[in-house]
Amino acid sequence: MKVKEIMTENPIVAELPGTRSEVLKQLVKHNVTGMPVIKSVDGTLAGFVTRQDIFTKPEEEQLALVMRRDYPTINVNASVKDAARIMVDQDLSHLPVQETSMRPRKLLIQRSKGEDDQRDYAACQAGSDHEARRSSARQVPFGGSWHI
């Protein structure tokens, strides 16, 4: 199965320039824990921002200084197994999917709730029963659903 078959089309994105306050409002409004960051000038992917990134730098208001610029991406034609392996190996909750270096058209998982379920799915797709069992034991203060 290919990544393009299970992606969230037109994911919620943050734009540069932007602020952590704007991102927090979007995260709360859409009940997600992270989103791709694009350049407002041309729509190219600039990085990724999560709640954890924002809470790690509570004094910083500029999105450009809060986000991660080196966040992994995957091609739309890659296999789901390859995507799952990247997510498990790098302990990711989200994986932007791109056809080119332009705007991320899709997102593998835009997590809102059910973090353990998503880690289990990714671990199983990557062939890691140990990771699935380990992630099930994690305490996560959410219950909920997938966004794929």
N, CA, C and O atoms as a MOPAC input file, in Angstrom:
PM7 MOZYME 1SCF
protein

 N      0.85400 1    -1.16800 1     0.00000 1
 C      0.00000 1     0.00000 1     0.00000 1
 C      0.90600 1     1.24000 1     0.00000 1
 O      1.94000 1     1.27500 1     0.66700 1
 N      0.49200 1     2.23800 1    -0.75700 1
 C      1.27600 1     3.47300 1    -0.85800 1
 C      0.75200 1     4.54300 1     0.09500 1
 O     -0.42600 1     4.57900 1     0.44800 1
 N      1.67600 1     5.40800 1     0.49200 1
 C      1.35800 1     6.49600 1     1.39800 1
 C      0.20100 1     7.33300 1     0.86400 1
 O     -0.67400 1     7.73500 1     1.63100 1
 N      0.18500 1     7.59900 1    -0.43300 1
 C     -0.84800 1     8.47300 1    -1.00500 1
 C     -2.26400 1     7.92300 1    -0.83600 1
 O     -3.23600 1     8.66500 1    -0.97800 1
 N     -2.38700 1     6.63700 1    -0.53700 1
 C     -3.70000 1     6.02300 1    -0.37100 1
 C     -4.32700 1     6.27400 1     0.99900 1
 O     -5.52800 1     6.06700 1     1.17200 1
 N     -3.53500 1     6.71400 1     1.97000 1
 C     -4.07800 1     6.85800 1     3.32500 1
 C     -3.85400 1     8.23900 1     3.93700 1
 O     -4.04800 1     8.41300 1     5.14000 1
 N     -3.45300 1     9.21200 1     3.14200 1
 C     -3.09800 1    10.52500 1     3.66800 1
 C     -4.29000 1    11.42700 1     3.93900 1
 O     -5.35800 1    11.27200 1     3.34500 1
 N     -4.08700 1    12.36100 1     4.83900 1
 C     -5.03400 1    13.43900 1     5.05300 1
 C     -4.75300 1    14.48200 1     3.98000 1
 O     -3.65500 1    15.03300 1     3.91600 1
 N     -5.73800 1    14.74900 1     3.14500 1
 C     -5.57800 1    15.76400 1     2.10200 1
 C     -5.62700 1    17.15200 1     2.72100 1
 O     -6.33600 1    17.37300 1     3.70300 1
 N     -4.88600 1    18.07500 1     2.15700 1
 C     -4.90500 1    19.48500 1     2.57900 1
 C     -4.85800 1    19.64600 1     4.09400 1
 O     -5.82000 1    20.11500 1     4.70400 1
 N     -3.73600 1    19.25600 1     4.70000 1
 C     -3.64500 1    19.34000 1     6.16000 1
 C     -3.69500 1    20.77800 1     6.65500 1
 O     -3.45400 1    21.72100 1     5.90100 1
 N     -4.00500 1    20.92200 1     7.90700 1
 C     -3.96100 1    22.22400 1     8.56600 1
 C     -2.49400 1    22.62300 1     8.62100 1
 O     -1.64500 1    21.82500 1     9.01800 1
 N     -2.19400 1    23.85200 1     8.22500 1
 C     -0.80600 1    24.31000 1     8.22400 1
 C     -0.69200 1    25.65700 1     8.92900 1
 O     -1.65300 1    26.42100 1     9.02300 1
 N      0.51500 1    25.92100 1     9.42200 1
 C      0.86000 1    27.23200 1     9.94900 1
 C      1.69000 1    27.92600 1     8.86500 1
 O      2.33300 1    27.26600 1     8.04900 1
 N      1.67000 1    29.25000 1     8.86600 1
 C      2.42100 1    29.99500 1     7.85700 1
 C      3.46500 1    30.89400 1     8.48100 1
 O      3.27500 1    31.46900 1     9.55300 1
 N      4.58700 1    30.99300 1     7.76300 1
 C      5.63600 1    31.95300 1     8.12300 1
 C      5.47100 1    33.18600 1     7.27000 1
 O      5.21000 1    33.05000 1     6.07500 1
 N      5.60700 1    34.37600 1     7.80700 1
 C      5.84000 1    34.61900 1     9.22600 1
 C      4.57700 1    34.31600 1    10.02700 1
 O      3.45500 1    34.41600 1     9.53200 1
 N      4.80400 1    33.94500 1    11.27300 1
 C      3.69300 1    33.63400 1    12.15600 1
 C      4.15100 1    33.65900 1    13.59200 1
 O      5.32600 1    33.88000 1    13.88600 1
 N      3.19900 1    33.42700 1    14.49000 1
 C      3.52100 1    33.46300 1    15.91500 1
 C      3.08400 1    32.17800 1    16.59600 1
 O      2.23600 1    31.44200 1    16.09200 1
 N      3.68300 1    31.92700 1    17.75400 1
 C      3.30100 1    30.75000 1    18.53600 1
 C      1.86100 1    30.86400 1    18.99300 1
 O      1.17400 1    29.84900 1    19.10200 1
 N      1.38400 1    32.07000 1    19.26100 1
 C     -0.00800 1    32.27000 1    19.68100 1
 C     -0.97700 1    31.85200 1    18.58400 1
 O     -1.98900 1    31.20500 1    18.85400 1
 N     -0.66400 1    32.22500 1    17.34200 1
 C     -1.51400 1    31.82300 1    16.21000 1
 C     -1.54400 1    30.30700 1    16.06400 1
 O     -2.59700 1    29.72000 1    15.81700 1
 N     -0.38500 1    29.67800 1    16.21900 1
 C     -0.30500 1    28.21700 1    16.10700 1
 C     -1.08200 1    27.55300 1    17.22800 1
 O     -1.82900 1    26.60600 1    16.98400 1
 N     -0.91800 1    28.03100 1    18.45100 1
 C     -1.65900 1    27.45100 1    19.57100 1
 C     -3.16300 1    27.52300 1    19.34900 1
 O     -3.88200 1    26.57100 1    19.64900 1
 N     -3.63800 1    28.64400 1    18.82700 1
 C     -5.07100 1    28.77100 1    18.53000 1
 C     -5.51800 1    27.72000 1    17.52300 1
 O     -6.58100 1    27.12000 1    17.68100 1
 N     -4.70700 1    27.49400 1    16.48200 1
 C     -5.05100 1    26.49500 1    15.45700 1
 C     -5.00600 1    25.07500 1    16.03000 1
 O     -5.87300 1    24.25300 1    15.73300 1
 N     -3.99600 1    24.79500 1    16.84700 1
 C     -3.88600 1    23.46600 1    17.45200 1
 C     -5.11700 1    23.16100 1    18.30800 1
 O     -5.67000 1    22.06300 1    18.24400 1
 N     -5.53400 1    24.13100 1    19.09900 1
 C     -6.70700 1    23.94800 1    19.96100 1
 C     -7.98000 1    23.85600 1    19.11500 1
 O     -8.81300 1    22.97500 1    19.32700 1
 N     -8.11900 1    24.76300 1    18.16800 1
 C     -9.32400 1    24.79700 1    17.33200 1
 C     -9.54500 1    23.47700 1    16.59800 1
 O    -10.67100 1    22.98800 1    16.51400 1
 N     -8.46500 1    22.90400 1    16.06600 1
 C     -8.57800 1    21.68300 1    15.26000 1
 C     -8.25200 1    20.41400 1    16.04500 1
 O     -8.27500 1    19.31100 1    15.49900 1
 N     -7.94600 1    20.58600 1    17.34500 1
 C     -7.67800 1    19.44900 1    18.21500 1
 C     -6.57200 1    18.53700 1    17.67700 1
 O     -6.72500 1    17.31600 1    17.63000 1
 N     -5.45400 1    19.15300 1    17.27000 1
 C     -4.28900 1    18.40800 1    16.78900 1
 C     -3.07600 1    18.79600 1    17.63200 1
 O     -3.10400 1    19.79300 1    18.35400 1
 N     -2.02300 1    18.00700 1    17.53200 1
 C     -0.83800 1    18.25200 1    18.34400 1
 C      0.32400 1    18.82700 1    17.54600 1
 O      1.35900 1    19.15000 1    18.12700 1
 N      0.18300 1    18.96200 1    16.24000 1
 C      1.24900 1    19.52900 1    15.43000 1
 C      0.79000 1    19.78700 1    14.01900 1
 O     -0.25000 1    19.29000 1    13.58800 1
 N      1.58600 1    20.58100 1    13.28900 1
 C      1.22500 1    20.89900 1    11.90600 1
 C      2.45100 1    21.32800 1    11.10800 1
 O      3.41300 1    21.85300 1    11.66700 1
 N      2.40700 1    21.09600 1     9.77900 1
 C      3.48000 1    21.58900 1     8.92400 1
 C      3.48500 1    23.11800 1     8.93200 1
 O      2.45000 1    23.75500 1     9.13200 1
 N      4.65200 1    23.68600 1     8.71400 1
 C      4.80200 1    25.13800 1     8.60600 1
 C      5.24800 1    25.43500 1     7.18400 1
 O      6.23200 1    24.87700 1     6.70000 1
 N      4.51000 1    26.32600 1     6.51600 1
 C      4.84800 1    26.69000 1     5.13500 1
 C      5.20800 1    28.17200 1     5.05200 1
 O      4.82700 1    28.97400 1     5.90400 1
 N      5.95200 1    28.50800 1     4.00300 1
 C      6.28800 1    29.90700 1     3.74600 1
 C      5.09700 1    30.53700 1     3.03800 1
 O      4.64000 1    30.01800 1     2.02000 1
 N      4.58700 1    31.64800 1     3.56400 1
 C      3.41100 1    32.27900 1     2.97600 1
 C      3.69700 1    32.83900 1     1.58000 1
 O      2.77600 1    33.01400 1     0.78200 1
 N      4.93700 1    33.11400 1     1.29100 1
 C      5.32000 1    33.67700 1    -0.00400 1
 C      5.07900 1    32.70100 1    -1.15500 1
 O      4.53600 1    33.08100 1    -2.19200 1
 N      5.48600 1    31.43600 1    -0.96700 1
 C      5.39600 1    30.47700 1    -2.07400 1
 C      4.77900 1    29.13200 1    -1.70500 1
 O      4.64100 1    28.26100 1    -2.56500 1
 N      4.40800 1    28.95100 1    -0.43600 1
 C      3.76200 1    27.70600 1    -0.03000 1
 C      4.69400 1    26.53000 1     0.15800 1
 O      4.22500 1    25.40600 1     0.34100 1
 N      6.01000 1    26.74900 1     0.11800 1
 C      6.93800 1    25.63800 1     0.31200 1
 C      7.03000 1    25.26900 1     1.78400 1
 O      6.81600 1    26.10100 1     2.66700 1
 N      7.34700 1    24.02400 1     2.02500 1
 C      7.46900 1    23.53000 1     3.38800 1
 C      8.70300 1    24.13800 1     4.05000 1
 O      9.81000 1    24.05000 1     3.51900 1
 N      8.49900 1    24.75700 1     5.22000 1
 C      9.59700 1    25.37400 1     5.95700 1
 C      9.99900 1    24.52400 1     7.16400 1
 O     11.13500 1    24.60800 1     7.63200 1
 N      9.07200 1    23.70900 1     7.66800 1
 C      9.35700 1    22.89000 1     8.83000 1
 C      8.09100 1    22.33000 1     9.44100 1
 O      7.08900 1    22.13600 1     8.75300 1
 N      8.14300 1    22.07100 1    10.73300 1
 C      7.01500 1    21.47700 1    11.44600 1
 C      7.01600 1    22.01700 1    12.86800 1
 O      8.07500 1    22.28800 1    13.43500 1
 N      5.83100 1    22.17100 1    13.44200 1
 C      5.73000 1    22.65000 1    14.81800 1
 C      4.72900 1    21.79000 1    15.57800 1
 O      3.67000 1    21.43700 1    15.05800 1
 N      5.08100 1    21.45800 1    16.81500 1
 C      4.20900 1    20.67300 1    17.67700 1
 C      3.96500 1    21.43700 1    18.97700 1
 O      4.64500 1    22.41900 1    19.27800 1
 N      2.98600 1    20.96600 1    19.73300 1
 C      2.75100 1    21.56000 1    21.05500 1
 C      4.00100 1    21.46600 1    21.91100 1
 O      4.33400 1    22.39800 1    22.64200 1
 N      4.68800 1    20.34300 1    21.81800 1
 C      5.90500 1    20.16300 1    22.60300 1
 C      6.94000 1    21.23200 1    22.24700 1
 O      7.60400 1    21.76200 1    23.13700 1
 N      7.08700 1    21.55400 1    20.96000 1
 C      8.02800 1    22.60600 1    20.53900 1
 C      7.65300 1    23.93900 1    21.18400 1
 O      8.51400 1    24.67100 1    21.67100 1
 N      6.36600 1    24.23700 1    21.17900 1
 C      5.87800 1    25.51000 1    21.73100 1
 C      6.10600 1    25.57000 1    23.23500 1
 O      6.54300 1    26.59800 1    23.75300 1
 N      5.81500 1    24.47900 1    23.94300 1
 C      5.96200 1    24.46300 1    25.39500 1
 C      7.43000 1    24.39600 1    25.82000 1
 O      7.76700 1    24.76500 1    26.94500 1
 N      8.29200 1    23.93300 1    24.93400 1
 C      9.72100 1    23.89300 1    25.22600 1
 C     10.32500 1    25.29600 1    25.22100 1
 O     11.30100 1    25.56200 1    25.92300 1
 N      9.73400 1    26.19600 1    24.41800 1
 C     10.22600 1    27.57500 1    24.31900 1
 C      9.08900 1    28.55600 1    24.61800 1
 O      8.66300 1    29.29500 1    23.73100 1
 N      8.59700 1    28.56700 1    25.85700 1
 C      7.42500 1    29.39300 1    26.18500 1
 C      7.66000 1    30.89900 1    26.06800 1
 O      6.70500 1    31.66200 1    25.92000 1
 N      8.90700 1    31.33000 1    26.13100 1
 C      9.20400 1    32.75900 1    26.04800 1
 C      9.30200 1    33.25400 1    24.60000 1
 O      9.29800 1    34.46200 1    24.35900 1
 N      9.38900 1    32.33500 1    23.64200 1
 C      9.57700 1    32.71800 1    22.24000 1
 C      8.23700 1    32.86100 1    21.52600 1
 O      7.41400 1    31.94700 1    21.56500 1
 N      8.01300 1    33.99900 1    20.87700 1
 C      6.75800 1    34.24600 1    20.17100 1
 C      6.87500 1    33.98800 1    18.66200 1
 O      5.88000 1    33.64700 1    18.02200 1
 N      8.05900 1    34.14300 1    18.09400 1
 C      8.21600 1    33.96600 1    16.64700 1
 C      8.18000 1    32.48800 1    16.27100 1
 O      8.96900 1    31.69300 1    16.78100 1
 N      7.27000 1    32.12600 1    15.38600 1
 C      7.13700 1    30.74700 1    14.93700 1
 C      8.43200 1    30.22200 1    14.33600 1
 O      8.78600 1    29.06400 1    14.55500 1
 N      9.13700 1    31.04400 1    13.58900 1
 C     10.38300 1    30.62200 1    12.94300 1
 C     11.42400 1    30.13700 1    13.94700 1
 O     12.27700 1    29.31700 1    13.60800 1
 N     11.36000 1    30.63400 1    15.17400 1
 C     12.31800 1    30.23300 1    16.19900 1
 C     11.81900 1    29.08100 1    17.06600 1
 O     12.58000 1    28.51700 1    17.85200 1
 N     10.54700 1    28.73600 1    16.92400 1
 C      9.95800 1    27.64900 1    17.70600 1
 C      9.92600 1    26.34500 1    16.90200 1
 O     10.15700 1    25.26900 1    17.45500 1
 N      9.64500 1    26.43700 1    15.62400 1
 C      9.45100 1    25.25600 1    14.77300 1
 C     10.75800 1    24.49800 1    14.53800 1
 O     11.85200 1    25.00600 1    14.78500 1
 N     10.60400 1    23.26600 1    14.05200 1
 C     11.75800 1    22.44100 1    13.64600 1
 C     11.90000 1    22.52800 1    12.13400 1
 O     10.95900 1    22.23100 1    11.39800 1
 N     13.06300 1    22.92900 1    11.67900 1
 C     13.30600 1    23.08200 1    10.24000 1
 C     13.71200 1    21.76300 1     9.57700 1
 O     13.50000 1    21.58200 1     8.37800 1
 N     14.27400 1    20.87400 1    10.32500 1
 C     14.80000 1    19.62300 1     9.75900 1
 C     13.85800 1    18.43600 1     9.95000 1
 O     14.31300 1    17.30100 1    10.09300 1
 N     12.57000 1    18.68700 1     9.95400 1
 C     11.58400 1    17.64100 1    10.19400 1
 C     11.51000 1    16.71200 1     8.98000 1
 O     11.50800 1    17.19000 1     7.84600 1
 N     11.45000 1    15.39400 1     9.19500 1
 C     11.40700 1    14.44800 1     8.07900 1
 C     10.12300 1    14.55700 1     7.25500 1
 O      9.07300 1    14.94000 1     7.77100 1
 N     10.21900 1    14.22100 1     5.99000 1
 C      9.06400 1    14.12200 1     5.08600 1
 C      9.18000 1    12.79700 1     4.33500 1
 O     10.19400 1    12.10400 1     4.41600 1
 N      8.12600 1    12.46400 1     3.60700 1
 C      8.15400 1    11.25800 1     2.78900 1
 C      7.43200 1    11.54900 1     1.48000 1
 O      6.55200 1    12.40800 1     1.42100 1
 N      7.80900 1    10.83300 1     0.44500 1
 C      7.20800 1    11.00100 1    -0.87100 1
 C      5.86100 1    10.28600 1    -0.94100 1
 O      5.67100 1     9.25500 1    -0.29600 1
 N      4.92900 1    10.82900 1    -1.71900 1
 C      3.59100 1    10.24600 1    -1.84200 1
 C      3.61000 1     8.82200 1    -2.36900 1
 O      2.69100 1     8.05200 1    -2.08900 1
 N      4.63200 1     8.45700 1    -3.12200 1
 C      4.69300 1     7.12100 1    -3.71300 1
 C      5.43300 1     6.10900 1    -2.85200 1
 O      5.58500 1     4.95400 1    -3.25200 1
 N      5.89600 1     6.52100 1    -1.67500 1
 C      6.56500 1     5.58800 1    -0.76500 1
 C      5.53700 1     4.61900 1    -0.18600 1
 O      4.33400 1     4.87500 1    -0.21900 1
 N      6.02900 1     3.51300 1     0.33800 1
 C      5.12100 1     2.53400 1     0.93600 1
 C      4.73500 1     2.96200 1     2.34900 1
 O      5.47100 1     3.68900 1     3.01600 1
 N      3.57200 1     2.49900 1     2.78800 1
 C      3.11000 1     2.76600 1     4.14500 1
 C      4.10000 1     2.15600 1     5.13600 1
 O      4.34800 1     2.72300 1     6.20100 1
 N      4.65500 1     1.02000 1     4.79100 1
 C      5.63200 1     0.37200 1     5.67000 1
 C      6.85600 1     1.26400 1     5.85900 1
 O      7.36100 1     1.38200 1     6.97600 1
 N      7.34000 1     1.89200 1     4.79300 1
 C      8.48400 1     2.80800 1     4.90900 1
 C      8.13100 1     4.00700 1     5.78800 1
 O      8.93300 1     4.43200 1     6.62100 1
 N      6.93300 1     4.54600 1     5.59800 1
 C      6.48800 1     5.68500 1     6.40600 1
 C      6.38500 1     5.28200 1     7.87700 1
 O      6.81900 1     6.02200 1     8.76000 1
 N      5.81900 1     4.12400 1     8.13000 1
 C      5.67800 1     3.64600 1     9.50500 1
 C      7.03900 1     3.44400 1    10.15200 1
 O      7.23200 1     3.76000 1    11.32600 1
 N      7.97400 1     2.91900 1     9.38300 1
 C      9.31800 1     2.69700 1     9.92900 1
 C      9.96500 1     4.02700 1    10.32400 1
 O     10.58500 1     4.12100 1    11.38400 1
 N      9.82700 1     5.04600 1     9.48700 1
 C     10.36500 1     6.37100 1     9.80800 1
 C      9.71500 1     6.90300 1    11.08100 1
 O     10.39300 1     7.43200 1    11.96200 1
 N      8.40700 1     6.75900 1    11.16800 1
 C      7.68000 1     7.27800 1    12.33000 1
 C      8.08000 1     6.55600 1    13.61600 1
 O      8.23600 1     7.19200 1    14.65800 1
 N      8.24200 1     5.25900 1    13.55400 1
 C      8.62900 1     4.48900 1    14.73300 1
 C     10.08600 1     4.77800 1    15.09000 1
 O     10.39900 1     5.06300 1    16.24600 1
 N     10.97400 1     4.70500 1    14.10100 1
 C     12.40700 1     4.89900 1    14.36700 1
 C     12.71500 1     6.28900 1    14.91000 1
 O     13.60500 1     6.44500 1    15.74600 1
 N     11.98100 1     7.30200 1    14.43900 1
 C     12.24700 1     8.67600 1    14.86800 1
 C     11.23200 1     9.17800 1    15.89900 1
 O     11.22700 1    10.35600 1    16.25600 1
 N     10.37600 1     8.27200 1    16.37100 1
 C      9.37100 1     8.58800 1    17.39000 1
 C      8.52700 1     9.79700 1    16.99100 1
 O      8.37200 1    10.74300 1    17.76400 1
 N      7.98200 1     9.75200 1    15.76300 1
 C      7.17800 1    10.85100 1    15.22200 1
 C      5.69300 1    10.56600 1    15.36300 1
 O      5.25400 1     9.41500 1    15.33600 1
 N      4.93300 1    11.63600 1    15.51300 1
 C      3.48200 1    11.53300 1    15.54500 1
 C      2.86900 1    11.99400 1    14.23600 1
 O      1.71000 1    11.69500 1    13.94500 1
 N      3.65100 1    12.72400 1    13.44600 1
 C      3.18600 1    13.29900 1    12.19600 1
 C      4.26600 1    13.08400 1    11.15000 1
 O      5.45000 1    13.03300 1    11.48200 1
 N      3.87300 1    12.95800 1     9.90100 1
 C      4.85300 1    12.83300 1     8.82700 1
 C      4.30900 1    13.52400 1     7.58200 1
 O      3.43900 1    12.97700 1     6.90400 1
 N      4.81000 1    14.72300 1     7.27000 1
 C      4.35000 1    15.41700 1     6.06100 1
 C      4.70800 1    14.62000 1     4.80600 1
 O      5.78500 1    14.03100 1     4.71100 1
 N      3.80000 1    14.61400 1     3.86600 1
 C      3.96900 1    13.88100 1     2.62000 1
 C      4.03400 1    14.88200 1     1.47800 1
 O      3.19300 1    15.77400 1     1.37100 1
 N      5.03700 1    14.72800 1     0.62900 1
 C      5.23400 1    15.67500 1    -0.45700 1
 C      5.46400 1    14.97300 1    -1.78000 1
 O      6.01700 1    13.87500 1    -1.83400 1
 N      5.02500 1    15.63400 1    -2.85400 1
 C      5.36900 1    15.18200 1    -4.19800 1
 C      6.64200 1    15.87500 1    -4.65300 1
 O      7.46000 1    15.29700 1    -5.36700 1
 N      6.79700 1    17.12300 1    -4.22900 1
 C      7.97500 1    17.92500 1    -4.54900 1
 C      8.34900 1    18.68600 1    -3.29300 1
 O      7.90800 1    18.33400 1    -2.19900 1
 N      9.15100 1    19.71700 1    -3.43600 1
 C      9.51200 1    20.52700 1    -2.27400 1
 C      8.46900 1    21.60000 1    -2.00300 1
 O      8.68900 1    22.48300 1    -1.17400 1
 N      7.35200 1    21.53300 1    -2.68300 1
 C      6.31000 1    22.54400 1    -2.50800 1
 C      5.44800 1    22.25200 1    -1.28700 1
 O      5.81200 1    21.43700 1    -0.43800 1
 N      4.32600 1    22.91000 1    -1.20700 1
 C      3.39200 1    22.80400 1    -0.08100 1
 C      3.06900 1    21.34000 1     0.21700 1
 O      2.82300 1    20.55800 1    -0.70200 1
 N      3.07000 1    20.97100 1     1.49400 1
 C      2.69900 1    19.59600 1     1.83700 1
 C      1.21900 1    19.38700 1     1.53900 1
 O      0.36300 1    19.98700 1     2.18900 1
 N      0.91700 1    18.54900 1     0.56900 1
 C     -0.46300 1    18.32600 1     0.17300 1
 C     -1.16600 1    17.35700 1     1.10900 1
 O     -2.39100 1    17.37200 1     1.23200 1
 N     -0.39500 1    16.53200 1     1.75400 1
 C     -0.98900 1    15.48500 1     2.57100 1
 C     -0.18000 1    15.32100 1     3.84600 1
 O      0.94800 1    15.80200 1     3.95700 1
 N     -0.77800 1    14.63900 1     4.79500 1
 C     -0.09600 1    14.38100 1     6.05500 1
 C     -0.42400 1    12.96700 1     6.48400 1
 O     -1.58600 1    12.56300 1     6.47000 1
 N      0.59500 1    12.21100 1     6.86600 1
 C      0.36600 1    10.81200 1     7.21700 1
 C     -0.54800 1    10.70500 1     8.42600 1
 O     -1.59400 1    10.05900 1     8.35400 1
 N     -0.17500 1    11.32100 1     9.52300 1
 C     -1.04400 1    11.31400 1    10.69600 1
 C     -1.00300 1    12.69600 1    11.30200 1
 O      0.06300 1    13.18900 1    11.66900 1
 N     -2.14400 1    13.31600 1    11.40700 1
 C     -2.23300 1    14.57900 1    12.12800 1
 C     -2.94600 1    14.22400 1    13.41600 1
 O     -4.17500 1    14.20600 1    13.47700 1
 N     -2.17100 1    13.94300 1    14.43400 1
 C     -2.66400 1    13.35600 1    15.66800 1
 C     -3.52400 1    14.33300 1    16.44600 1
 O     -3.13000 1    15.47600 1    16.67700 1
 N     -4.66700 1    13.89100 1    16.83800 1
 C     -5.44900 1    14.67600 1    17.78000 1
 C     -5.55000 1    13.90000 1    19.07800 1
 O     -5.23900 1    14.42600 1    20.14600 1
 N     -5.97800 1    12.66700 1    18.99100 1
 C     -6.17600 1    11.83900 1    20.17000 1
 C     -5.78300 1    10.41500 1    19.81900 1
 O     -5.51600 1    10.11100 1    18.65700 1
 N     -5.74600 1     9.54900 1    20.80900 1
 C     -5.46300 1     8.13600 1    20.54800 1
 C     -4.01100 1     7.90100 1    20.17800 1
 O     -3.72300 1     7.12200 1    19.26900 1
 N     -3.08900 1     8.56400 1    20.87100 1
 C     -1.68400 1     8.46400 1    20.52400 1
 C     -1.17800 1     7.03200 1    20.59500 1
 O     -0.40600 1     6.61300 1    19.73300 1
 N     -1.59400 1     6.27200 1    21.60200 1
 C     -1.12300 1     4.89700 1    21.71100 1
 C     -1.57500 1     4.07900 1    20.51200 1
 O     -0.78900 1     3.29800 1    19.97600 1
 N     -2.81900 1     4.23800 1    20.07700 1
 C     -3.31900 1     3.49900 1    18.93200 1
 C     -2.49400 1     3.78800 1    17.69600 1
 O     -2.16900 1     2.87500 1    16.93600 1
 N     -2.14800 1     5.05500 1    17.48600 1
 C     -1.38200 1     5.43000 1    16.30600 1
 C      0.02700 1     4.85100 1    16.35700 1
 O      0.53900 1     4.37400 1    15.34400 1
 N      0.65600 1     4.89100 1    17.52500 1
 C      1.99400 1     4.31200 1    17.64900 1
 C      1.93100 1     2.80700 1    17.40200 1
 O      2.81100 1     2.25100 1    16.74600 1
 N      0.89800 1     2.14400 1    17.92200 1
 C      0.74900 1     0.71300 1    17.70200 1
 C      0.60500 1     0.41700 1    16.21800 1
 O      1.23700 1    -0.50900 1    15.71100 1
 N     -0.21800 1     1.18900 1    15.51300 1
 C     -0.41200 1     0.97200 1    14.07700 1
 C      0.89800 1     1.15700 1    13.33200 1
 O      1.27000 1     0.32700 1    12.50300 1
 N      1.60100 1     2.25000 1    13.62800 1
 C      2.86800 1     2.51200 1    12.95200 1
 C      3.87200 1     1.41700 1    13.26200 1
 O      4.59200 1     0.96600 1    12.37200 1
 N      3.92900 1     0.98500 1    14.51300 1
 C      4.86400 1    -0.06300 1    14.89300 1
 C      4.54200 1    -1.37400 1    14.17900 1
 O      5.44700 1    -2.07100 1    13.72100 1
 N      3.26600 1    -1.70600 1    14.08400 1
 C      2.86900 1    -2.93000 1    13.39400 1
 C      3.19900 1    -2.85600 1    11.91100 1
 O      3.65800 1    -3.83900 1    11.32900 1
 N      2.97000 1    -1.70900 1    11.29900 1
 C      3.29300 1    -1.53700 1     9.89400 1
 C      4.79600 1    -1.66100 1     9.66000 1
 O      5.22600 1    -2.13600 1     8.60900 1
 N      5.58800 1    -1.23800 1    10.63400 1
 C      7.04300 1    -1.31600 1    10.52000 1
 C      7.55800 1    -2.69000 1    10.93700 1
 O      8.75000 1    -2.97200 1    10.81900 1
 N      6.65600 1    -3.54800 1    11.42500 1
 C      7.04600 1    -4.89300 1    11.81500 1
 C      7.68000 1    -4.96200 1    13.18900 1
 O      8.49000 1    -5.85100 1    13.45000 1
 N      7.33100 1    -4.05400 1    14.06200 1
 C      7.93800 1    -3.99800 1    15.39000 1
 C      6.89600 1    -4.28300 1    16.46400 1
 O      6.27300 1    -3.35800 1    16.98600 1
 N      6.70300 1    -5.55500 1    16.79600 1
 C      5.76200 1    -5.90700 1    17.85600 1
 C      6.23000 1    -5.37000 1    19.19900 1
 O      5.42100 1    -4.96800 1    20.03500 1
 N      7.55200 1    -5.36900 1    19.39700 1
 C      8.09800 1    -4.84300 1    20.65600 1
 C      7.71500 1    -3.38100 1    20.83000 1
 O      7.28400 1    -2.98600 1    21.91400 1
 N      7.86100 1    -2.56800 1    19.78600 1
 C      7.51300 1    -1.13800 1    19.86800 1
 C      6.02200 1    -0.97500 1    20.11800 1
 O      5.61400 1    -0.08300 1    20.86200 1
 N      5.21300 1    -1.81400 1    19.51400 1
 C      3.76700 1    -1.72100 1    19.72400 1
 C      3.43300 1    -1.98700 1    21.19000 1
 O      2.63200 1    -1.26500 1    21.78500 1
 N      4.04300 1    -3.01800 1    21.77300 1
 C      3.78200 1    -3.31200 1    23.17600 1
 C      4.30500 1    -2.19200 1    24.07100 1
 O      3.64400 1    -1.80700 1    25.03500 1
 N      5.49800 1    -1.66500 1    23.75400 1
 C      6.09900 1    -0.60000 1    24.55600 1
 C      5.23600 1     0.65000 1    24.49600 1
 O      5.02100 1     1.29900 1    25.51900 1
 N      4.73600 1     1.00000 1    23.30800 1
 C      3.94000 1     2.21800 1    23.19200 1
 C      2.59500 1     2.06600 1    23.89900 1
 O      2.04000 1     3.05000 1    24.38800 1
 N      2.07200 1     0.85200 1    23.95700 1
 C      0.79300 1     0.64500 1    24.63300 1
 C      0.89600 1     0.90200 1    26.12500 1
 O     -0.09700 1     1.23100 1    26.77500 1
 N      2.09400 1     0.75300 1    26.66600 1
 C      2.27700 1     0.94700 1    28.09500 1
 C      2.44400 1     2.41700 1    28.46500 1
 O      2.39400 1     2.75900 1    29.64700 1
 N      2.63900 1     3.28700 1    27.48900 1
 C      2.83800 1     4.70900 1    27.77700 1
 C      1.55700 1     5.34000 1    28.32000 1
 O      0.45400 1     5.00300 1    27.89100 1
 N      1.72000 1     6.24800 1    29.25600 1
 C      0.59000 1     7.00100 1    29.77800 1
 C      0.38000 1     8.22100 1    28.89200 1
 O      1.26600 1     9.07200 1    28.80500 1
 N     -0.75700 1     8.32500 1    28.24100 1
 C     -1.07700 1     9.46500 1    27.39500 1
 C     -2.40300 1    10.03500 1    27.86000 1
 O     -3.37900 1     9.29500 1    27.97900 1
 N     -2.46400 1    11.33800 1    28.12700 1
 C     -3.67400 1    11.91300 1    28.69600 1
 C     -4.78900 1    12.18000 1    27.68700 1
 O     -5.55800 1    13.12400 1    27.86900 1
 N     -4.89400 1    11.40100 1    26.66400 1
 C     -5.93900 1    11.56500 1    25.65100 1
 C     -6.59000 1    10.22900 1    25.39100 1
 O     -6.00600 1     9.18800 1    25.69200 1
 N     -7.77600 1    10.23300 1    24.84300 1
 C     -8.36800 1     9.05200 1    24.26500 1
 C     -8.79800 1     9.51700 1    22.89400 1
 O     -8.79300 1    10.72800 1    22.67500 1
 N     -9.16500 1     8.68100 1    21.96100 1
 C     -9.68800 1     9.29100 1    20.76100 1
 C     -9.50800 1     8.59900 1    19.44600 1
 O     -9.53700 1     7.37200 1    19.35200 1
 N     -9.32000 1     9.41000 1    18.42400 1
 C     -9.43800 1     8.91500 1    17.05800 1
 C     -8.24000 1     9.25800 1    16.20100 1
 O     -7.42600 1    10.11100 1    16.55200 1
 N     -8.14600 1     8.58800 1    15.08400 1
 C     -7.08900 1     8.79300 1    14.09600 1
 C     -7.47000 1     9.89400 1    13.13100 1
 O     -8.65100 1    10.15700 1    12.90500 1
 N     -6.48000 1    10.52500 1    12.57400 1
 C     -6.66800 1    11.45200 1    11.46200 1
 C     -5.72800 1    11.01900 1    10.36000 1
 O     -4.59400 1    11.49200 1    10.28300 1
 N     -6.20300 1    10.10000 1     9.48600 1
 C     -5.37900 1     9.65700 1     8.36500 1
 C     -6.11500 1     9.82600 1     7.07100 1
 O     -5.57900 1     9.50600 1     6.01000 1

